[in-house]
Amino acid sequence: MKIKKFDIHTNGVLCDKKLCDELQITDRLISVDVSMHAATKDTYQKIHLGSNFDKVNENLNWLKTLKYNGNLRKLNLYFVVQRYNYKEMKLFIQNAKKLGANVYFWEYRNWGNEWGNKNYEDVAAALKTLVFTNIKYEVLYDIVLGWTDDGEVESVSIADKTDFNRGDVFPADAEIVITYHMPEDDDPSNITMAKGSDAYDGMNYVDVEQAFRDMGFTNIELGEVATESTSHADGEVMLVEIDGWSFNAGDSFKPDKKVYIKYYHVEEPEIIESITADNNSDFAAILTAEYVDPEKQAAFISAYKGKVVEFDCIVLNLEQNGNYKTRYNYILVPGEDADHIGAALFYLEDMGMFDFKWDNATRPEYLTVG
């Protein structure tokens, strides 16, 4: 008997594990198409009245698991581009990538106006032939992907009315507003970058922040990365992004796009004073003892557990730790004379070369007995 497979198109609200299990289709899904049309909760709620953004995302994460487990061939997310959501297209792509989903954008057209989708100059010329004298323009700098033609009309209002019909009468000087679309990059309020993002690497973040404010950016966020490395200066810029991306000279952005400046904060390394024979008489006594004194050793361990001890020593013995070829167990003895061994023996278990925390200048090529 041939098992039926299913392709589902849904708004995502009811497409959850419980319902799919009840319908016995969880293991028979080929693809699921979800109409989202938004990347953020606020925009989603405006477009999908009464829907539940959080529930849809919960279901999308379940579908993501199905896909990664091989139980779902395709997960497709749909986005009808319109004035409420076009600014979220890039974020929508980023969200879909996290879900392992394909993205499909569809064009929204305004069919409610006879002049919709015509060029604004042609509409203005037609209105002037009707002897209208008070024509104004509003530009939507929102063309990103090129589906909308430059100058394409979004709406026309006459005396604040957009629902007029043929035969309606208006004064010749009635205010007419033609709203039309133009490329986002043509917006005169855009800020054109003189330098690419890499040019700011290594500068001080205070200077970079001020430079972006001077350019006119209004949404600047700082991110601090703590480090003890002396290879970076305190406040040195690590990266600069606009709207979540690196940028090149000549790129243009709206002033309210988020500028993210990430920089290093160099912290003073914690200075840990080592216990040595010179500054600790208890430790000196243990290092020089000829015979084992369990009570003294136990008391020392109890008093200084977790502290760092420092002393000259030699490797008395080492052996491979289990089946590991680069990890060893060591026995260390104080001093530099293997023929004269006192009571103090130090055991190091399961150690690799990098566990000794040598720096590049002092790290030996190898460590052996002696």
C-alpha positions in Angstrom: 0.0 0.0 0.0 1.4 3.4 -1.0 1.8 5.8 1.9 0.4 9.3 1.2 2.8 12.2 1.6 1.8 15.8 2.4 2.8 19.3 1.3 1.2 21.9 3.8 0.7 25.6 3.3 -0.1 27.2 6.6 0.1 30.4 8.7 2.0 28.3 11.2 -0.3 28.8 14.2 -1.7 25.3 14.3 1.2 23.4 12.7 2.6 21.9 15.9 3.7 18.5 17.0 0.5 17.7 18.9 -1.9 18.3 15.9 0.4 16.6 13.4 0.7 13.6 15.6 -3.1 13.5 16.0 -3.5 13.6 12.2 -0.8 11.0 11.9 1.1 13.1 9.3 4.3 13.9 11.3 6.4 11.3 9.5 4.6 11.9 6.1 5.5 15.5 5.5 7.4 16.5 2.4 7.3 20.3 2.7 5.7 23.0 4.8 5.1 26.5 3.5 4.6 29.1 6.2 3.2 32.6 5.4 5.0 34.9 7.8 5.4 38.4 6.1 7.3 39.8 9.0 10.5 39.3 11.0 9.5 41.0 14.3 6.6 40.6 16.6 5.2 44.1 16.2 5.1 44.0 12.5 3.7 40.5 12.5 0.8 41.5 14.8 -0.1 44.4 12.4 -0.3 42.1 9.4 -1.7 39.0 11.1 -4.5 40.4 13.2 -5.3 38.1 16.1 -2.4 35.7 15.4 0.3 34.6 17.8 3.9 35.4 16.8 5.5 33.4 19.7 3.4 30.3 18.9 4.4 30.4 15.2 8.1 30.7 16.1 7.7 27.8 18.6 6.2 25.7 15.8 8.9 26.8 13.3 11.6 25.5 15.7 9.8 22.2 15.9 9.7 22.0 12.1 13.4 22.9 12.0 14.1 19.9 14.2 12.0 17.7 11.8 14.1 19.0 8.9 17.4 18.4 10.5 16.4 14.9 11.5 15.5 14.1 7.9 11.7 13.9 8.5 11.0 17.1 6.5 12.4 17.8 3.0 11.7 21.5 2.8 10.7 24.3 5.1 9.7 27.5 3.1 8.9 30.9 4.5 6.9 33.4 2.5 7.0 37.2 2.7 4.7 39.5 0.8 6.6 42.8 0.6 4.6 45.9 1.6 5.1 49.3 3.2 4.7 47.8 6.7 7.4 45.2 6.4 9.9 46.0 3.7 12.5 47.2 6.2 12.6 43.7 7.8 13.5 41.8 4.6 17.2 41.4 5.5 16.3 40.3 9.1 13.7 37.9 7.7 16.5 36.2 5.6 18.7 36.0 8.7 15.9 34.4 10.8 15.2 31.9 8.0 18.8 30.9 7.8 18.8 30.0 11.5 15.8 27.7 10.8 17.4 26.1 7.7 14.4 27.5 5.7 14.1 28.8 2.1 12.8 32.3 1.6 10.3 33.5 -1.0 9.4 37.2 -1.4 6.3 38.2 -3.2 5.4 41.6 -4.5 2.5 43.6 -3.0 0.5 45.8 -5.4 -2.2 48.3 -4.6 -5.2 47.5 -6.8 -7.5 49.9 -5.0 -6.4 53.0 -7.1 -6.7 53.4 -10.8 -3.4 55.2 -10.9 -1.5 52.7 -8.7 1.6 51.2 -10.3 1.8 54.0 -13.0 4.7 56.4 -13.1 4.1 59.5 -11.0 5.1 61.9 -13.8 2.4 60.4 -16.1 -0.1 60.6 -13.3 0.8 64.3 -12.6 0.5 65.1 -16.4 -3.0 63.5 -16.5 -4.1 65.5 -13.5 -2.8 68.7 -15.0 -4.9 68.1 -18.1 -7.9 68.2 -15.8 -6.7 71.7 -14.7 -5.6 70.7 -11.2 -3.0 73.3 -10.1 -2.0 72.2 -6.6 0.0 69.0 -7.0 2.4 67.8 -4.4 4.6 64.8 -4.1 5.7 62.4 -1.3 8.5 60.0 -2.0 8.9 56.6 -0.4 12.5 55.6 -0.6 11.8 52.0 -0.2 12.8 50.1 -3.3 15.3 47.5 -2.3 15.2 44.5 -4.7 13.9 46.3 -7.8 10.5 44.6 -8.1 8.9 48.1 -8.0 9.7 50.5 -10.8 11.4 53.8 -10.0 8.7 56.4 -9.7 5.9 53.9 -9.4 2.8 55.4 -7.7 1.7 54.0 -4.4 -1.4 56.3 -3.9 -3.0 59.5 -5.0 -5.1 61.7 -2.7 -7.3 64.6 -3.6 -8.4 66.9 -0.7 -7.2 64.2 1.7 -9.4 61.6 0.0 -7.9 58.4 -1.5 -11.3 56.7 -2.2 -12.6 59.1 -4.9 -14.3 57.8 -8.0 -14.8 59.0 -11.6 -17.4 61.8 -11.6 -16.4 63.2 -8.2 -16.0 67.0 -8.3 -13.1 68.9 -6.7 -11.9 72.5 -6.8 -9.1 73.1 -9.3 -6.8 74.2 -6.4 -7.6 71.1 -4.2 -4.5 69.7 -2.8 -3.3 66.6 -4.6 -0.6 64.4 -3.1 1.0 61.8 -5.3 3.0 59.2 -3.3 5.5 57.2 -5.2 8.4 54.8 -4.8 12.1 55.4 -5.4 15.2 53.3 -4.6 16.3 53.3 -1.0 19.8 54.3 -2.0 18.5 57.6 -3.6 17.2 58.9 -0.3 18.9 62.3 0.2 18.9 61.8 3.9 21.2 58.7 3.4 24.7 58.8 4.7 27.3 57.7 2.2 30.3 56.0 3.8 33.7 57.5 2.9 35.5 54.5 4.3 34.8 50.8 4.7 34.4 49.0 8.0 37.9 47.7 8.1 39.3 51.2 8.1 38.1 51.7 11.7 39.8 48.5 13.1 42.5 49.5 15.6 41.1 53.0 16.3 39.9 54.0 19.7 36.2 53.3 20.1 35.5 56.9 21.5 36.9 58.4 18.3 35.0 56.0 16.1 31.7 56.7 18.0 32.2 60.4 17.6 33.0 60.0 13.9 29.7 58.2 13.3 27.7 60.8 15.3 29.4 63.5 13.3 28.2 61.7 10.1 24.7 61.9 11.4 24.0 58.4 12.7 21.6 58.4 15.6 21.5 54.7 16.7 24.9 53.7 18.0 25.5 50.6 20.2 28.8 49.8 21.9 30.0 46.3 22.7 32.9 45.5 25.1 35.2 42.5 24.9 37.3 41.9 28.0 40.8 40.7 27.5 44.1 40.5 29.4 46.1 40.3 26.1 48.8 43.0 25.8 48.6 42.8 22.0 45.5 45.1 22.1 45.2 48.6 23.4 42.4 49.5 25.8 39.5 50.7 23.8 40.9 49.4 20.5 38.1 48.8 18.0 37.6 45.2 17.0 34.8 45.6 14.4 32.2 48.1 13.2 28.9 47.0 11.6 25.9 48.9 10.2 22.6 47.2 10.3 24.4 43.9 11.2 26.8 43.9 8.3 30.3 45.1 7.4 30.3 47.8 4.7 32.4 49.3 2.0 33.3 52.9 1.0 30.4 54.2 -1.1 27.6 52.3 0.7 24.7 54.4 1.8 22.6 54.0 5.0 19.7 55.8 6.6 20.7 57.8 9.7 18.7 55.5 12.1 20.4 52.3 11.0 22.1 50.7 14.0 25.9 51.2 14.1 27.5 48.5 16.3 31.1 49.2 17.6 32.8 46.4 19.3 36.1 47.1 21.1 38.6 45.6 23.5 38.7 46.4 27.2 42.2 45.4 28.4 42.0 44.3 32.1 45.0 44.1 34.3 45.9 40.4 34.8 45.4 39.1 38.3 48.7 38.9 40.1 48.9 35.7 42.0 51.8 35.6 44.5 53.4 32.2 44.5 54.4 30.3 47.7 58.1 29.8 47.7 60.7 28.5 50.2 61.8 32.1 50.6 58.4 33.5 51.7 56.9 30.5 53.4 58.7 28.7 56.2 56.2 25.8 56.1 56.9 25.2 52.5 60.6 25.5 53.0 60.5 22.8 55.7 58.6 20.4 53.4 61.1 20.9 50.5 64.1 20.3 52.7 62.8 17.5 54.9 64.7 14.2 54.7 61.8 12.2 56.1 58.1 12.2 55.4 56.1 13.9 58.1 52.4 13.2 57.1 51.0 15.6 59.7 53.0 18.5 58.5 52.2 17.8 54.8 48.5 17.4 55.6 48.5 20.7 57.6 50.3 22.5 54.7 47.8 21.2 52.1 44.9 22.1 54.3 46.2 25.7 54.9 47.2 26.4 51.3 44.9 24.4 49.1 44.3 26.1 45.8 47.4 28.3 46.1 50.3 28.4 43.6 53.7 27.0 44.8 56.9 27.7 43.0 60.2 25.8 43.4 63.1 24.4 41.3 62.7 20.8 40.6 63.6 17.9 38.3 61.4 15.2 36.7 62.2 12.0 38.6 59.8 9.8 36.6 57.1 10.1 34.0 54.8 7.5 32.4 52.1 7.7 29.7 48.7 8.3 31.1 46.5 5.4 29.9 46.3 5.2 26.1 47.0 8.8 25.5 50.2 9.5 23.5 50.6 13.1 24.5 49.5 13.1 28.2 51.6 11.9 31.1 51.8 11.4 34.8 54.9 13.1 36.4 56.8 12.7 39.7 58.7 15.9 40.5 61.3 16.3 43.3 62.7 19.6 44.6 66.3 20.6 43.7 68.5 19.7 40.8 70.2 16.5 42.1 68.4 13.3 41.1 70.9 11.4 43.3 69.7 13.2 46.5 66.0 12.8 47.0 64.3 14.1 50.1 60.9 13.4 51.5 58.9 15.7 49.2 57.5 14.2 46.1 55.0 16.0 43.8 52.7 14.1 41.6 51.2 15.6 38.4 48.5 13.5 36.7 47.2 13.6 33.2 49.3 16.5 32.0 50.0 17.7 28.4 52.7 20.2 27.5 50.2 23.0 27.3 48.8 22.3 30.7 52.1 23.7 32.2 51.1 27.1 31.0 54.5 28.1 29.7 54.7 31.1 27.4 56.3 30.8 24.0 59.7 32.0 25.2 60.1 29.4 28.0 58.2 26.4 26.6 60.7 23.5 25.9 60.6 21.3 22.9 59.9 18.3 25.1 60.0 17.3 28.7 61.8 14.2 30.0 63.4 12.7 33.1 66.1 14.8 34.6 
